[in-house]
Amino acid sequence: MIDELRRRAEQRVREQAAEKAELGRAISPEELRLVLHDLRVHQIELEMQNEELRRTQADLEASRARYFDLYDLAPVGYFTINEDGLILEANFTAATLLGVARGALIKQPLTRFIVPEDQDRYYLHRKRLFATGARQFLDLQLRRENGTQFWARFEATAAPDADGATQVCRAVVSDVSERKRLEEERLRFEQELREMQKAESLARMAGAIAHHFNNQLGVIMGNLELSLGEPPVDAGPLTDALQATRRAAEVSGLLLTYLGQSSGNHAPLDLSESCRKSLPMLLAAMPEGVALEPHLPAPGPVVNANAVQLQLMLTNLITNAWEAGGGRQTPIHLTVKTVSAAEIPTSHRFAVGWRPRDQDYACLEVIDAGHGIEERELERIFEPFFTTRFTGRGLGLPVVLGILHAHSGGLVVKSKRGRGSGSAFRAYLPVSAEKAARLTDIAARGAEREEPWTGTVLLVEDEETLRRTTRTMLARLGFTVLETKDGIEAVEMFRLHKDTIRFVLCDVTMPYMDGWGTLAALRTLAPGIRVILTSGYDEAHVMADDYDERPQAFLGKPFQLNALRDAIRRALAKPEN
């Protein structure tokens, strides 16, 4: 560059010298010096301009690189969209989000990538943006070129286009699928928490009602039985009243079962065998024309369960199935199989908050061909006394759920409303590694030979009417009765008569000192004293806590003479060596 300028300058000097020679005058040394000075100044000026151009070029390159990083490689997608909804410009991130080449987006309508159900929302969003000019936000689902969908958040503003004549939409788009998933999970957990709190509140209320209800039923049942005598005489009104009281006690017991407080004694059982033995009873109770189609593998999965509760659960599920048919001749499929925890569906899983452990589960499946269940009713079918049918008490399915809760199991419901759509109820119980016991081994054993019942009993009961009734029943059995109304009085009474008291019949829920505290105090005075604890709550619920001292027997309220006899027999039985 410098050599070229020098050559051109020298050429210019020669030209000027030639011009002056033509004019008859030679160039003086001073003039030549000035010309060379001007040339050097111009040379330096050109060098400075050249350096400035190089800096400007470098700045432009850096600016272009920053633009590429900030726009094309931004962590969010950028769109410029005209009023007709066509994409005028998009960055690489936007193209990557939609799974297409950037060039393929230009002049394409954005609606091409919006799922059908969100098209109207996007139309209103764009219309509102151009009408108001205010910033707009919208969450919608986009569909990629390969068909996969994702949640996107649009943040859009209106701006004039390059010529300023029309408006364009400048939108920032980000993938918010993970945020949506976490939000839905949070909402689901909050809903589950509300349902669990509701269930706990309902459980406390139902448990308290059942307890107090059973106390009063005990008074009625005991006095009716005493009035009928032993053996009972055929007194129509009294017999009817006693039967009605028994049915009321059954309803109270179902409430406790719903609470998961009635699991009873567990043993390893073959689920298929248990269902097979219940088939004759189930078939006898079903209406004509309803076909029960069992699919029971042999051997079936073994579960650690209570045989009576298992049969009650099966009966309620089958009854619910044929009632769903509305009297039509429809088949009911009963299936037993083994599944892994991962195979248990997560939707419509009950009880709320139940999570299967990482193990195999026995699945008891009952499928009907009824009218199905409305989505809004699925969450309510396990509420006590909720029913959509004219018949029934609304306790069948809540009891099933309570039994599963007591057995660490859960239930999944699949249903769709519509004639013949049907429902599938799948009960899941943890598979046991133990060998299945024979059902005959679990049956109650015959009563042992017992000594004549005489002697003194200490009765501890805070309900006065129930205390009087129980005292009369004990006297009917041949005992002398000492009675107290709470644990503190009972300990003092026992201290005075411990040498003559044969056993203690003690309520669990009492003021001042409860049954467990009374039991511990009595064993301190006489370690070998036989004690029967009685309660309106279920045995599994009462015995759940870990106490050092345990009773010889438990007697649930309300009870009749036969149940009282059985509890006394167990309490006085000699321990096996």
C-alpha positions in Angstrom: 0.0 0.0 0.0 2.8 2.5 1.0 5.0 1.6 -2.0 2.0 2.2 -4.3 1.3 5.5 -2.8 5.0 6.5 -3.1 5.0 5.5 -6.8 1.9 7.5 -7.5 3.3 10.5 -5.6 6.5 10.4 -7.5 4.6 10.1 -10.7 2.6 13.2 -9.7 5.8 15.1 -9.0 7.2 14.3 -12.4 3.9 15.4 -14.0 4.0 18.6 -12.1 7.7 19.2 -13.1 6.8 18.5 -16.7 4.0 21.0 -16.5 6.3 23.7 -15.0 9.0 22.9 -17.6 6.5 23.6 -20.2 5.8 26.9 -18.6 9.5 27.6 -18.8 10.2 27.5 -15.1 11.9 24.7 -13.1 10.6 23.4 -9.7 12.5 24.8 -6.9 13.9 22.7 -4.1 11.6 24.4 -1.6 8.5 23.5 -3.7 9.7 19.9 -3.9 10.2 19.8 -0.2 6.6 21.0 0.4 5.2 18.4 -2.0 7.0 15.6 -0.2 5.8 16.9 3.1 2.2 16.9 1.9 2.6 13.4 0.7 3.9 12.2 4.0 0.9 13.9 5.8 -1.5 12.2 3.4 0.3 8.9 3.9 0.0 9.1 7.7 -3.7 10.2 7.4 -4.4 7.2 5.1 -2.7 4.8 7.6 -4.8 6.2 10.4 -8.0 5.8 8.3 -6.9 2.3 7.4 -6.4 1.4 11.1 -9.8 2.8 11.9 -11.4 0.7 9.2 -9.7 -2.4 10.6 -11.0 -1.6 14.1 -14.5 -1.0 12.7 -14.3 -4.3 10.8 -13.3 -6.1 14.0 -16.1 -4.4 15.9 -18.6 -5.5 13.2 -17.4 -9.1 13.4 -17.6 -9.1 17.2 -21.1 -7.5 17.0 -22.2 -10.1 14.5 -20.9 -12.9 16.7 -22.7 -11.4 19.8 -25.9 -11.1 17.7 -25.5 -14.8 16.7 -25.0 -15.8 20.3 -27.7 -13.6 21.8 -30.3 -14.1 19.1 -29.8 -17.3 17.1 -28.3 -19.3 20.0 -30.5 -17.8 22.8 -31.9 -20.2 25.4 -35.4 -19.2 24.2 -37.0 -19.1 20.8 -37.6 -15.8 19.0 -40.3 -15.2 16.4 -41.4 -12.2 14.4 -44.9 -12.8 13.2 -47.0 -10.5 11.0 -50.7 -9.7 11.4 -51.7 -12.6 9.2 -50.0 -15.0 11.6 -47.1 -15.8 9.2 -43.5 -16.2 10.6 -41.2 -13.5 9.2 -38.2 -14.4 11.2 -37.1 -17.0 13.7 -33.9 -17.9 15.5 -32.2 -21.3 15.6 -33.6 -22.1 19.0 -37.2 -21.6 17.7 -36.4 -23.9 14.8 -34.9 -26.5 17.2 -37.9 -26.4 19.5 -40.2 -27.2 16.5 -37.9 -29.7 15.0 -37.5 -28.0 11.6 -34.9 -26.1 9.7 -35.0 -22.4 10.2 -35.5 -21.7 6.6 -38.6 -23.9 6.5 -40.3 -21.7 9.1 -40.3 -18.5 7.1 -43.6 -17.5 5.6 -45.3 -20.5 7.4 -48.3 -19.9 9.7 -47.4 -20.6 13.4 -50.8 -22.3 13.8 -49.3 -25.2 11.8 -47.5 -26.1 15.0 -50.3 -25.5 17.5 -52.4 -28.4 18.7 -56.1 -28.1 17.6 -57.5 -27.6 21.1 -55.3 -24.5 21.6 -55.9 -22.8 18.3 -58.8 -20.6 19.5 -56.8 -19.5 22.5 -53.9 -18.5 20.3 -56.2 -16.6 17.9 -57.6 -14.6 20.8 -54.1 -14.0 22.2 -52.9 -12.6 18.9 -56.0 -10.5 18.3 -55.8 -9.0 21.8 -52.1 -8.2 21.3 -52.6 -6.2 18.0 -55.7 -4.5 19.4 -54.2 -3.3 22.7 -50.5 -3.2 22.0 -49.9 -4.4 25.6 -47.6 -7.3 26.4 -49.5 -10.7 26.3 -48.7 -14.1 27.9 -50.0 -17.5 26.9 -49.3 -21.1 27.8 -50.2 -23.6 25.0 -49.2 -26.9 23.5 -47.0 -27.0 20.4 -46.5 -30.0 18.1 -43.1 -30.7 16.7 -42.5 -31.9 13.1 -42.1 -35.4 14.4 -45.5 -35.3 16.1 -44.4 -35.0 19.8 -46.0 -32.3 21.9 -44.7 -30.0 24.5 -45.9 -27.1 26.6 -44.7 -23.6 25.5 -45.0 -20.2 27.1 -45.5 -17.2 24.7 -44.5 -13.7 25.8 -45.4 -11.3 23.0 -45.2 -7.6 22.3 -46.4 -5.6 19.3 -43.9 -3.4 17.3 -43.8 -1.5 14.0 -42.2 -3.4 11.1 -39.1 -2.1 9.3 -41.0 0.5 7.2 -43.1 1.5 10.1 -46.3 1.0 8.2 -47.7 -2.1 9.9 -47.4 -3.9 13.2 -45.6 -7.2 13.8 -45.6 -9.5 16.8 -42.3 -10.2 18.5 -42.6 -13.3 20.6 -40.3 -15.1 23.0 -41.1 -18.8 23.3 -39.8 -21.2 25.9 -40.3 -24.9 26.7 -42.2 -25.1 30.0 -43.0 -28.8 29.9 -41.0 -29.6 33.0 -42.5 -26.6 34.9 -46.0 -27.8 33.9 -45.2 -31.3 35.0 -44.0 -30.1 38.4 -47.0 -27.8 38.7 -49.4 -30.7 37.9 -47.6 -32.9 40.4 -47.8 -30.2 43.1 -51.6 -29.8 42.4 -52.0 -33.5 42.6 -50.1 -33.7 45.9 -52.1 -30.9 47.3 -55.3 -32.6 46.2 -54.1 -35.9 47.8 -53.2 -34.0 51.0 -56.7 -32.5 51.1 -58.3 -35.9 50.5 -56.1 -37.5 53.2 -56.9 -34.8 55.7 -60.6 -35.2 54.8 -60.3 -39.0 55.2 -58.5 -38.6 58.6 -61.2 -36.2 59.8 -63.9 -38.6 58.6 -62.1 -41.5 60.2 -61.9 -39.8 63.6 -65.5 -38.9 63.5 -66.7 -42.3 62.3 -64.5 -44.1 64.9 -65.8 -41.9 67.7 -69.4 -42.5 66.5 -68.9 -46.2 66.2 -67.4 -46.4 69.7 -70.2 -44.5 71.4 -72.8 -46.2 69.2 -71.5 -49.6 70.2 -71.7 -48.8 73.9 -75.3 -48.0 73.6 -76.0 -51.0 71.4 -74.3 -53.1 74.1 -76.9 -51.9 76.6 -79.8 -52.6 74.2 -78.5 -56.0 73.0 -77.5 -57.2 76.5 -80.8 -56.3 78.1 -82.8 -57.8 75.2 -80.9 -61.0 75.5 -81.4 -61.1 79.2 -85.1 -60.5 78.8 -85.4 -63.4 76.4 -83.7 -65.7 78.9 -81.5 -68.7 78.2 -82.4 -70.6 76.2 -84.2 -67.7 74.5 -88.0 -67.9 74.5 -90.0 -67.1 71.3 -91.1 -63.6 72.1 -91.8 -61.9 68.8 -91.2 -58.2 69.5 -88.1 -58.8 71.7 -86.6 -61.2 69.1 -87.2 -58.7 66.3 -85.7 -55.9 68.4 -82.6 -58.1 69.1 -82.2 -58.9 65.4 -82.5 -55.2 64.5 -79.8 -54.5 67.1 -77.5 -57.1 65.6 -78.0 -55.5 62.2 -77.2 -52.1 63.6 -74.1 -53.6 65.2 -73.1 -55.0 61.8 -73.3 -51.5 60.3 -71.2 -50.1 63.1 -68.7 -52.9 62.4 -68.6 -52.0 58.7 -67.7 -48.4 59.7 -64.7 -49.7 61.6 -63.8 -51.9 58.7 -63.9 -48.9 56.4 -61.5 -47.2 58.7 -59.1 -50.1 58.3 -59.5 -51.0 61.9 -60.9 -54.5 61.4 -58.2 -56.7 59.9 -58.4 -59.5 62.5 -55.8 -62.3 62.6 -53.7 -62.8 59.5 -52.5 -66.0 57.9 -50.8 -66.9 54.6 -53.6 -67.7 52.1 -53.7 -68.8 48.5 -55.8 -66.0 46.9 -57.1 -68.2 44.1 -58.1 -71.0 46.6 -59.9 -68.4 48.8 -61.9 -67.1 45.9 -62.7 -70.7 44.6 -64.1 -71.6 48.0 -66.3 -68.5 48.0 -67.8 -69.2 44.5 -70.8 -71.3 45.7 -71.9 -68.6 48.1 -71.4 -65.9 45.5 -73.3 -67.8 42.8 -76.2 -68.4 45.2 -76.6 -64.7 45.9 -76.4 -63.5 42.3 -79.5 -62.8 40.2 -80.5 -65.2 37.4 -78.8 -64.6 34.1 -75.7 -63.0 35.5 -72.7 -65.2 34.6 -69.6 -65.3 36.8 -66.6 -66.3 34.8 -63.7 -67.1 37.1 -60.0 -67.2 36.0 -58.2 -68.5 39.0 -54.7 -70.0 38.5 -53.7 -73.0 40.7 -51.7 -72.4 42.7 -52.4 -68.7 43.1 -50.4 -65.9 44.7 -50.1 -66.2 48.5 -51.1 -63.2 50.6 -50.9 -62.6 54.3 -54.6 -61.9 55.1 -57.6 -62.5 57.2 -59.8 -65.1 55.6 -63.1 -63.6 56.7 -62.1 -60.1 55.6 -60.9 -61.4 52.2 -64.3 -63.1 51.7 -66.1 -59.9 52.6 -64.0 -57.9 50.1 -64.7 -60.4 47.3 -68.4 -60.5 48.1 -68.7 -56.7 48.0 -66.8 -56.4 44.7 -68.9 -59.1 43.1 -72.1 -57.6 44.5 -71.1 -54.2 43.2 -70.5 -55.7 39.8 -73.9 -57.4 39.3 -75.7 -54.4 40.7 -73.9 -52.3 38.1 -75.5 -54.4 35.4 -78.9 -53.1 36.4 -80.5 -56.6 36.3 -79.3 -57.3 32.8 -77.8 -60.6 31.8 -74.2 -59.5 31.7 -71.0 -61.5 32.5 -68.7 -60.7 35.4 -65.1 -61.7 35.1 -63.2 -62.7 38.2 -59.4 -62.9 37.7 -56.5 -63.5 40.1 -52.9 -62.8 38.9 -49.5 -61.6 40.1 -48.1 -58.2 39.0 -45.1 -56.1 39.8 -45.4 -52.7 41.6 -44.4 -51.0 38.3 -47.4 -52.6 36.6 -49.9 -51.0 39.0 -51.5 -47.9 37.3 -51.1 -44.5 38.9 -54.4 -43.0 37.8 -57.6 -43.5 39.9 -55.6 -45.3 42.6 -57.1 -45.6 46.0 -56.7 -44.9 48.9 -55.4 -41.5 48.2 -51.7 -41.4 49.0 -51.2 -45.2 48.7 -47.9 -46.1 47.1 -47.0 -49.7 46.3 -43.7 -51.0 47.7 -41.1 -52.4 45.4 -42.3 -56.0 45.4 -44.9 -58.3 43.7 -48.6 -57.9 44.3 -51.5 -60.2 44.0 -54.2 -58.7 41.9 -57.9 -59.5 42.4 -59.7 -58.2 39.4 -63.5 -57.9 39.0 -64.8 -56.6 35.6 -68.4 -55.9 34.8 -70.3 -54.8 31.7 -72.5 -52.2 33.4 -73.0 -48.5 32.6 -69.7 -47.4 34.0 -69.0 -44.5 36.4 -68.9 -40.8 35.7 -65.5 -39.2 36.2 -66.8 -36.9 38.8 -68.2 -39.8 40.8 -65.0 -41.9 40.8 -63.6 -39.8 43.7 -66.8 -40.3 45.8 -67.6 -44.0 45.4 -65.4 -44.8 48.4 -67.2 -42.3 50.7 -69.3 -44.1 53.4 -73.1 -44.1 52.5 -72.5 -42.6 49.0 -74.5 -44.5 46.4 -76.1 -43.8 43.1 -78.4 -46.8 43.3 -81.8 -47.1 44.9 -80.8 -50.2 46.8 -77.7 -50.6 49.0 -76.3 -48.8 52.0 -73.3 -47.2 50.3 -70.8 -49.2 52.4 -69.7 -52.0 50.1 -66.8 -50.2 48.3 -65.7 -48.2 51.4 -65.5 -51.5 53.3 -63.4 -53.0 50.4 -61.0 -50.0 50.7 -60.8 -50.3 54.5 -59.9 -54.0 54.2 -57.2 -53.3 51.7 -55.9 -50.5 53.9 -55.7 -52.9 56.8 -53.7 -55.3 54.6 -51.3 -52.7 53.2 -53.0 -52.9 49.8 -54.7 -50.6 47.4 -57.3 -50.4 44.7 -57.3 -49.1 41.1 -60.6 -48.3 39.2 -60.9 -48.1 35.4 -64.3 -47.0 34.1 -66.0 -45.2 31.3 -69.6 -44.0 31.4 -71.9 -45.6 28.8 -74.1 -48.6 28.4 -72.0 -51.7 28.3 -68.8 -49.8 28.9 -68.4 -51.4 32.3 -65.9 -51.0 35.1 -62.8 -52.8 36.3 -61.9 -52.9 40.0 -58.4 -54.2 40.7 -57.5 -54.9 44.3 -53.8 -55.3 45.1 -52.4 -57.2 48.1 -48.7 -57.7 48.8 -47.5 -61.2 47.9 -46.2 -63.2 50.9 -43.2 -65.5 50.8 -44.8 -67.8 53.3 -46.4 -71.1 52.4 -50.2 -70.9 52.2 -52.1 -72.4 55.2 -55.1 -74.6 54.6 -58.3 -72.8 55.2 -59.5 -75.6 57.6 -56.5 -74.8 59.8 -57.7 -71.3 60.3 -61.2 -72.3 61.3 -62.2 -71.8 64.9 -61.4 -74.8 67.1 -63.8 -76.4 69.4 -64.2 -75.2 72.9 -62.1 -76.8 75.5 -63.5 -78.4 78.6 -63.9 -75.7 81.2 -64.3 -75.6 84.9 -67.6 -74.4 86.4 -67.6 -70.6 86.4 -67.7 -69.2 89.9 -65.8 -66.6 91.8 -65.5 -62.8 91.8 -65.0 -60.6 88.7 -63.9 -57.0 88.8 -65.9 -55.0 86.2 -64.4 -51.6 85.1 -66.8 -49.6 82.9 -67.4 -45.8 82.8 -70.8 -46.0 81.0 -73.3 -46.6 83.9 -76.1 -48.3 81.9 -73.6 -50.6 80.1 -72.0 -51.4 83.4 -75.3 -52.5 84.9 -76.1 -54.6 81.9 -72.7 -56.3 81.9 -73.0 -56.9 85.6 -76.3 -58.7 85.1 -74.8 -60.8 82.3 -71.8 -61.8 84.4 -74.1 -62.7 87.3 -76.2 -64.8 84.8 -73.0 -66.8 84.1 -72.5 -67.5 87.8 -70.0 -64.8 88.9 -70.0 -62.4 91.8 -69.3 -58.9 90.4 -67.4 -56.0 91.9 -67.9 -52.9 89.8 -66.0 -49.6 89.4 -66.4 -46.6 87.0 -62.8 -45.8 86.2 -59.2 -47.2 86.4 -58.3 -45.4 89.7 -61.2 -46.9 91.5 -60.5 -50.3 90.0 -56.9 -50.3 91.3 -58.1 -49.5 94.8 -60.8 -52.1 94.6 -58.4 -54.7 93.4 -55.9 -53.9 96.2 -58.6 -54.7 98.7 -59.9 -57.9 97.0 -57.1 -59.2 94.9 -57.0 -62.6 96.7 -60.6 -63.3 95.6 -60.8 -61.7 92.2 -60.6 -64.3 89.4 -60.3 -62.0 86.4 -60.9 -58.4 85.4 -63.2 -57.2 82.6 -62.0 -53.6 81.8 -63.1 -51.0 79.3 -60.2 -49.4 77.3 -61.5 -45.8 76.8 -62.1 -44.3 80.2 -61.4 -40.9 82.0 -58.5 -40.5 84.4 -56.9 -43.8 83.7 -57.5 -45.8 80.6 -57.7 -49.6 80.2 -54.0 -50.0 79.4 -52.9 -47.9 82.4 -55.3 -49.9 84.6 -53.9 -53.2 83.2 -50.3 -52.2 84.0 -51.2 -51.1 87.5 -53.1 -54.3 88.2 -50.2 -56.4 86.9 -47.9 -54.5 89.3 -50.1 -55.7 92.2 -50.7 -59.2 90.9 -48.5 -60.2 87.9 -50.7 -63.3 87.1 -54.1 -61.6 87.1 -56.2 -62.5 84.0 -57.6 -59.5 82.2 -60.2 -59.0 79.4 -60.1 -55.6 77.6 -63.3 -54.5 76.0 -63.9 -51.6 73.5 -66.3 -50.2 70.9 -63.2 -50.0 68.7 -62.0 -52.9 66.7 -59.4 -55.3 68.2 -56.8 -54.5 65.5 -57.1 -50.8 66.3 -57.0 -51.3 70.1 -54.1 -53.8 70.0 -52.0 -51.8 67.5 -49.8 -50.0 70.1 -46.9 -51.7 71.7 -47.6 -52.1 75.4 -45.5 -54.1 77.9 -48.6 -55.8 79.4 -51.1 -57.5 77.2 -54.6 -58.9 78.1 -55.5 -62.6 77.9 -58.5 -61.7 75.7 -60.3 -58.9 73.8 -64.1 -58.4 73.7 -65.6 -56.1 71.1 -68.7 -54.0 71.9 -71.5 -54.6 71.6 -71.4 -58.2 72.7 -73.9 -60.9 73.6 -73.7 -63.7 76.1 -72.0 -66.1 73.7 -69.2 -63.6 72.9 -68.8 -62.9 76.6 -68.5 -66.6 77.3 -65.9 -67.0 74.6 -63.8 -64.1 75.9 -63.9 -65.5 79.5 -63.0 -69.0 78.2 -60.0 -67.6 76.5 -59.0 -65.5 79.5 -59.2 -68.4 81.9 -57.6 -71.0 79.6 -54.4 -72.5 80.9 -51.4 -71.3 78.8 -49.8 -73.9 76.6 -46.4 -75.2 77.7 
